[in-house]
Amino acid sequence: MKIPDPAHLSRVILHRIVRPAWWNRVGGSKIAARSDASFFRACGWSGDASEVIAAFHRNARYRFFFHPRNRKDFFLNTLTWTQPEESILADADAVLQNRFQTLGSALVALGDPVPWHRDFKTGTDWPVTPVRDLEILGLGKPSDVKVPWELSRFHQIWWLGKAYWLTGNERYAQKFGALVEDWIDRNPVGRGVNWVVSMEVAIRAANWIAGYYFFCESPSLTPAFWTRMLKSLAAHGEYIWYHLEYARFNGNHFLSDIVGLIFLGVFFQDTPFGAKWLQWGIERLEEEMQSQVDPDGVDFEKSTAYQRLVLELFLSATLLLKVNKRTLSPAFMERLERMLDYVQAYTRPDGSIPLIGDADDGRLFRLRLDERINDHRHLLCLGAIAFDRTDLAASAGGFHQDALWYFGGEGFERFRMLLSGSVPGSQAFPQGGCYIMRTAEAHLFVDAGEIGQRGRGGHGHNDTLSFELWADGGALIVDSGTYTYTADVEARQRLRSVRAHNTVMIDDREPAEFSGLWTIAADTTQPRVLEWSPSTGRDVLEAEHRGYSRGDETIVHRRRFEFAHEAVSVQITDRILGSGRHRIASFFHLAPGITVTLEGPRSAVIRRETWTYRITTDAGSMQICDSEFSRSYGVLVSNVAICMSLENDLPVTISTEIRRESDGR
């Protein structure tokens, strides 16, 4: 395990202990009690509220991706082309009624006022007390703090803003104002569950800033309202500044803090504190790109869902800085582009993704209520425009609404000019340990890397040498997903376990023992790729890991994949090296909707609609086992798995084949 340097450890102590303690004693109360006049002085502004807000409107007009005065240039026709008008209005009208759909829930009426501190799924409420006194995880009872956090990220601003721009109806602006004021009233600075984690503060601030640009010309919103909102946004920045989430290994939380301060720094760039946040944020953004992202573009948390979140954070900050004529280094931009390459590679032909590692549906901006949470092609659309890449445009599956908000009508025209590329074939990401074998008809993802976060575990699972297989229009063999973090601790650990993945388990042990909900005792897998041979008709990957070795006993799991393109056939050869007698199990978790029939002790036929595939093995016995699958956070359904097992002396070799038998026509 990589050991952080002493300077980094001192920063952790400073920012996680010393500075928050000062805030709790002095800073927080000063910020909370700040008058309008003292806030204006701190900003270097003069005049009454009407004069100050009018001047701010003039000065801040072009600091964001869009502004009301250019909406007619690109908005109406292009937006309704990416999302039907009735869908835009339905999303916004649900917000008018305080009806929200959060982390796998149905659309739920939460009443008035909105219960900002409640997990409405379990009925758990958190008190509005200083954050230092709050217990947020509640592991002894079913609760999920992510529910109030998600609601307080204020993604609903986008739904109201789009409807307002589309119709000009002031009730959408009035609802925006009412929600923001109610949130400020019920969430005093530094008190309550929505201030506990700076990442949440940062994402909320970015969405509020978007809200400013949607509604800053609304006649329904007064200078007094804007003064109050700007004061709260500045308090958001101060809170982040004194509660930076430095960690042993900085992850997406710290990155969110950085991006939040960049958004706030750009917004308040003509103030002393805004300029400070902006410069600090740019410097840290550069550092974290090199620290958190491998040279091949894979985020070190080893999760496809967090790859999307981290890339959204890096990319949105980069594009915002570009709007404000700030540039980042060539090394930063090169690695950012590599992140897009990885998303392109793991995106399957139908736009879906393999669910590698944790997935909590986290987004910086969520632009619509009914989005496909496991479709990351919006990033490819943004990347195509940002980097002038025809292949990314080809992989994007069309123009996405996100690009409209980041680039305006010009982005739409630029994207259309890039539609001449092709999708790349099989690719390797060796530093990240991710290997993709693909054709137009099939997509095989293999995880041959470390568990995650440089040995800490983080959002990685016990999935070394596991795979996902998509073929002929749909998923066949899938990762079990995540489901939840704290609401069901047993389910959390169950879906992280090796049993929930498509790989080998020995003696009912985990390759890495869990030491918490997001940590492991140690990553002893030591994965190593022995062969990677992609070709025009057949790809070969062979890799091994040592996660089942204990003490003086060395056990090596070596797995070889041979992927025949035209036949849509995968030959998997598992060699378990070592000595002594051991129990060996292997799992293939089938996607929901797949039916399976055993045809003897070592053969099974799986079917999806009219497609048929046969799975055969040459060792042990084959059974159909109950399993479970989580396509997104908070959602869990039943499915089945093919379980193959034997007890044998080592070394032993097991060969398994997955082959298409009918073409569905």
URPEDA-V142330 format. One record per backbone hydrogen bond with DSSP energy under -0.5 kcal/mol. CO is the residue of the C=O (numbers start at 1). NH is the residue of the N-H. E is the energy in kcal/mol with one decimal. If there is no record, write none. Layout:
# URPEDA-V142330
CO/NH/E ; CO/NH/E
This chain:
# URPEDA-V142330
2/4/-0.5 ; 5/8/-0.6 ; 5/9/-2.0 ; 6/10/-2.4 ; 7/11/-1.6 ; 8/12/-2.2 ; 9/13/-2.2 ; 10/14/-2.4 ; 11/15/-2.9 ; 12/16/-2.4 ; 13/17/-1.6 ; 13/18/-1.8 ; 14/19/-3.0 ; 17/21/-1.7 ; 18/22/-2.0 ; 19/23/-2.3 ; 20/24/-2.6 ; 21/25/-1.8 ; 22/26/-3.1 ; 22/27/-1.2 ; 23/28/-2.6 ; 26/30/-1.6 ; 27/31/-2.3 ; 28/32/-2.5 ; 29/33/-1.7 ; 31/34/-1.2 ; 35/39/-2.2 ; 36/40/-2.6 ; 37/41/-2.2 ; 38/42/-2.3 ; 39/43/-1.5 ; 40/44/-0.8 ; 40/45/-3.0 ; 41/44/-0.9 ; 48/52/-2.8 ; 49/53/-2.8 ; 50/54/-2.0 ; 51/55/-2.2 ; 52/56/-2.6 ; 53/57/-2.7 ; 54/58/-1.8 ; 55/59/-2.5 ; 56/60/-2.9 ; 58/61/-0.6 ; 60/63/-1.7 ; 67/70/-2.2 ; 68/71/-1.2 ; 70/73/-0.9 ; 70/74/-0.6 ; 71/74/-1.1 ; 71/75/-3.1 ; 74/78/-0.5 ; 75/79/-3.0 ; 76/80/-1.8 ; 77/81/-1.0 ; 78/82/-1.2 ; 79/82/-0.9 ; 79/83/-2.0 ; 84/87/-0.6 ; 84/88/-2.0 ; 85/89/-2.3 ; 86/90/-2.0 ; 87/91/-2.3 ; 88/92/-1.9 ; 89/93/-2.9 ; 90/94/-1.8 ; 91/95/-1.3 ; 92/96/-2.0 ; 93/97/-1.2 ; 94/99/-2.9 ; 95/98/-2.1 ; 98/100/-0.5 ; 98/110/-2.8 ; 100/102/-0.5 ; 100/108/-3.1 ; 102/105/-1.3 ; 106/108/-0.7 ; 108/100/-2.6 ; 108/110/-0.7 ; 114/116/-1.8 ; 115/118/-1.6 ; 117/126/-2.0 ; 118/120/-1.1 ; 119/122/-0.9 ; 119/123/-2.5 ; 119/124/-0.8 ; 124/119/-3.0 ; 127/129/-1.6 ; 129/192/-2.9 ; 130/133/-2.2 ; 131/134/-1.4 ; 134/136/-0.6 ; 138/141/-1.8 ; 141/143/-0.8 ; 144/147/-1.8 ; 145/149/-1.8 ; 146/150/-2.7 ; 147/151/-1.9 ; 148/152/-2.2 ; 149/153/-0.6 ; 150/153/-0.9 ; 151/154/-1.0 ; 154/157/-1.4 ; 155/158/-1.6 ; 155/159/-0.7 ; 156/160/-2.1 ; 157/161/-3.0 ; 158/162/-2.4 ; 159/163/-1.5 ; 160/164/-2.3 ; 161/165/-2.6 ; 162/166/-2.1 ; 163/167/-2.3 ; 164/168/-2.9 ; 169/172/-1.4 ; 169/173/-0.6 ; 170/174/-2.8 ; 171/175/-1.9 ; 172/176/-1.9 ; 173/177/-2.4 ; 174/178/-2.5 ; 175/179/-2.7 ; 176/180/-2.3 ; 177/181/-2.5 ; 178/182/-2.5 ; 179/183/-2.5 ; 180/184/-2.5 ; 181/185/-2.5 ; 182/186/-2.2 ; 183/187/-1.1 ; 188/191/-2.4 ; 190/131/-1.9 ; 192/195/-1.7 ; 193/196/-0.9 ; 196/198/-0.5 ; 197/200/-0.8 ; 197/201/-1.4 ; 198/202/-2.7 ; 199/203/-2.4 ; 200/204/-2.3 ; 201/205/-2.2 ; 202/206/-2.2 ; 203/207/-1.9 ; 204/208/-2.6 ; 205/209/-2.3 ; 206/210/-1.8 ; 207/211/-2.2 ; 208/212/-2.2 ; 209/213/-1.6 ; 210/214/-1.6 ; 211/215/-2.3 ; 212/216/-1.6 ; 213/68/-0.6 ; 215/218/-2.2 ; 218/221/-1.1 ; 220/222/-0.6 ; 222/226/-2.3 ; 223/227/-2.6 ; 224/228/-2.0 ; 225/229/-2.6 ; 226/230/-2.8 ; 227/231/-2.4 ; 228/232/-2.1 ; 229/233/-2.6 ; 230/234/-2.5 ; 231/235/-2.1 ; 232/236/-2.4 ; 233/237/-2.1 ; 234/238/-2.4 ; 235/239/-2.6 ; 236/240/-2.4 ; 237/241/-2.6 ; 238/242/-1.8 ; 239/243/-0.6 ; 240/243/-1.4 ; 244/246/-1.5 ; 251/255/-2.0 ; 252/256/-2.2 ; 253/257/-2.0 ; 254/258/-2.2 ; 255/259/-2.6 ; 256/260/-2.9 ; 257/261/-2.2 ; 258/262/-2.0 ; 259/263/-2.6 ; 260/264/-2.5 ; 261/265/-2.7 ; 262/266/-2.7 ; 263/267/-2.2 ; 264/268/-2.7 ; 266/269/-1.3 ; 268/271/-2.1 ; 271/275/-2.4 ; 272/276/-1.7 ; 273/277/-2.5 ; 274/278/-2.5 ; 275/279/-2.2 ; 276/280/-2.4 ; 277/281/-2.7 ; 278/282/-2.2 ; 279/283/-2.0 ; 280/284/-2.5 ; 281/285/-2.5 ; 282/286/-1.9 ; 283/287/-1.6 ; 284/288/-2.9 ; 285/289/-1.8 ; 286/290/-1.3 ; 287/291/-1.6 ; 288/292/-3.2 ; 289/293/-1.2 ; 292/300/-3.1 ; 294/297/-2.6 ; 297/299/-0.5 ; 298/294/-2.7 ; 299/302/-2.0 ; 300/453/-3.5 ; 303/307/-1.7 ; 304/308/-1.6 ; 305/309/-1.8 ; 306/310/-2.9 ; 307/311/-2.3 ; 308/312/-2.5 ; 309/313/-2.2 ; 310/314/-2.6 ; 311/315/-3.0 ; 312/316/-2.6 ; 313/317/-2.0 ; 314/318/-2.2 ; 315/319/-2.6 ; 316/320/-2.3 ; 317/321/-2.6 ; 318/322/-1.9 ; 319/323/-2.0 ; 320/324/-1.4 ; 321/326/-3.1 ; 322/325/-2.0 ; 329/333/-2.3 ; 330/334/-2.5 ; 331/335/-1.8 ; 332/336/-2.3 ; 333/337/-2.1 ; 334/338/-1.7 ; 335/339/-1.8 ; 336/340/-1.3 ; 337/341/-1.7 ; 338/342/-1.9 ; 339/343/-1.9 ; 340/344/-2.7 ; 341/345/-2.2 ; 342/346/-2.4 ; 343/347/-1.4 ; 346/354/-0.5 ; 348/351/-2.7 ; 351/376/-0.6 ; 352/348/-2.9 ; 354/356/-1.5 ; 356/304/-1.8 ; 356/305/-0.6 ; 358/305/-0.5 ; 358/306/-0.5 ; 365/367/-0.6 ; 368/371/-0.8 ; 371/373/-1.0 ; 372/375/-1.6 ; 374/376/-0.5 ; 376/379/-1.4 ; 376/380/-0.7 ; 377/381/-1.9 ; 378/382/-2.1 ; 379/383/-2.8 ; 380/384/-2.4 ; 381/385/-1.7 ; 382/386/-2.8 ; 383/387/-2.6 ; 384/388/-0.8 ; 384/389/-1.6 ; 388/390/-0.6 ; 389/393/-1.5 ; 390/394/-2.1 ; 390/421/-0.6 ; 391/395/-1.7 ; 392/396/-1.0 ; 393/396/-0.5 ; 393/398/-0.6 ; 394/397/-0.5 ; 400/403/-1.1 ; 400/404/-0.8 ; 401/404/-0.8 ; 401/405/-1.5 ; 402/406/-2.0 ; 403/407/-2.6 ; 404/408/-2.0 ; 407/411/-0.7 ; 408/411/-0.8 ; 408/412/-1.1 ; 409/413/-1.8 ; 410/414/-2.6 ; 411/415/-2.5 ; 412/416/-1.9 ; 413/417/-1.3 ; 415/418/-1.6 ; 416/419/-1.0 ; 418/420/-2.5 ; 418/421/-0.8 ; 427/436/-2.9 ; 429/433/-1.4 ; 429/434/-1.8 ; 433/448/-3.5 ; 434/429/-2.5 ; 435/446/-2.7 ; 436/427/-2.2 ; 437/444/-3.3 ; 441/472/-3.1 ; 442/439/-2.8 ; 443/470/-2.6 ; 444/437/-2.9 ; 445/468/-1.9 ; 446/435/-2.3 ; 446/448/-0.8 ; 447/465/-3.2 ; 452/455/-0.8 ; 452/457/-2.5 ; 453/456/-1.4 ; 454/2/-0.6 ; 456/458/-0.7 ; 456/520/-1.8 ; 457/460/-2.8 ; 459/358/-3.2 ; 461/463/-2.1 ; 463/466/-2.4 ; 466/447/-2.4 ; 468/445/-2.3 ; 469/476/-2.9 ; 469/477/-1.8 ; 470/443/-2.8 ; 471/474/-1.2 ; 474/471/-2.6 ; 476/591/-2.4 ; 477/469/-2.1 ; 480/630/-2.5 ; 482/484/-1.8 ; 483/634/-3.5 ; 488/492/-2.4 ; 489/493/-2.2 ; 490/494/-2.1 ; 491/495/-2.4 ; 492/496/-0.8 ; 493/497/-1.0 ; 496/462/-2.4 ; 497/500/-1.2 ; 498/501/-1.8 ; 500/480/-1.4 ; 501/503/-1.4 ; 503/587/-1.5 ; 505/585/-2.8 ; 506/509/-1.7 ; 513/521/-3.1 ; 518/458/-1.4 ; 519/515/-1.9 ; 519/516/-1.1 ; 522/524/-0.9 ; 525/546/-3.8 ; 528/530/-0.5 ; 528/544/-2.2 ; 531/542/-2.6 ; 533/540/-1.1 ; 537/565/-2.3 ; 539/563/-2.9 ; 540/533/-2.9 ; 541/561/-3.5 ; 542/530/-2.9 ; 542/531/-2.0 ; 543/559/-3.1 ; 544/528/-2.3 ; 545/557/-2.6 ; 546/549/-1.6 ; 550/553/-2.5 ; 552/554/-0.6 ; 553/550/-1.5 ; 553/555/-0.6 ; 556/558/-0.7 ; 556/577/-2.8 ; 557/545/-1.9 ; 558/575/-3.4 ; 559/543/-2.4 ; 560/573/-2.4 ; 561/541/-2.3 ; 562/564/-0.7 ; 562/571/-2.6 ; 563/539/-2.2 ; 563/565/-0.6 ; 564/568/-0.9 ; 564/569/-1.6 ; 565/568/-0.9 ; 567/660/-0.8 ; 568/660/-1.2 ; 569/564/-2.7 ; 570/572/-0.6 ; 570/658/-2.6 ; 571/562/-2.2 ; 571/573/-0.5 ; 572/574/-0.6 ; 572/656/-3.0 ; 573/560/-2.3 ; 573/575/-0.5 ; 574/576/-0.5 ; 574/654/-2.9 ; 575/558/-3.0 ; 575/577/-0.7 ; 576/651/-0.7 ; 576/652/-1.7 ; 577/556/-2.3 ; 580/650/-2.4 ; 582/584/-0.5 ; 582/648/-2.2 ; 583/507/-2.9 ; 584/646/-2.2 ; 585/505/-3.2 ; 586/644/-2.9 ; 588/590/-0.5 ; 588/642/-2.9 ; 589/478/-2.7 ; 591/594/-2.0 ; 595/607/-2.5 ; 597/605/-2.8 ; 600/603/-0.8 ; 601/622/-1.7 ; 602/617/-2.0 ; 603/599/-2.9 ; 604/615/-3.1 ; 605/597/-2.4 ; 606/613/-2.6 ; 607/595/-2.3 ; 608/611/-2.5 ; 610/664/-0.5 ; 611/608/-1.8 ; 612/661/-2.9 ; 612/662/-1.6 ; 613/606/-2.9 ; 614/659/-2.4 ; 615/604/-2.5 ; 616/657/-2.6 ; 621/645/-1.9 ; 623/625/-0.6 ; 623/643/-2.7 ; 625/641/-2.7 ; 627/639/-1.5 ; 629/631/-0.6 ; 629/637/-2.7 ; 632/635/-2.0 ; 637/629/-2.8 ; 639/627/-2.7 ; 640/590/-2.4 ; 641/625/-3.2 ; 641/643/-0.6 ; 642/588/-2.0 ; 642/644/-0.5 ; 643/623/-2.4 ; 644/586/-2.9 ; 645/621/-2.3 ; 646/584/-3.1 ; 648/582/-2.5 ; 652/576/-2.8 ; 654/574/-3.2 ; 655/618/-1.6 ; 656/572/-3.6 ; 657/616/-2.1 ; 658/570/-2.9 ; 659/614/-2.9 ; 662/612/-0.8
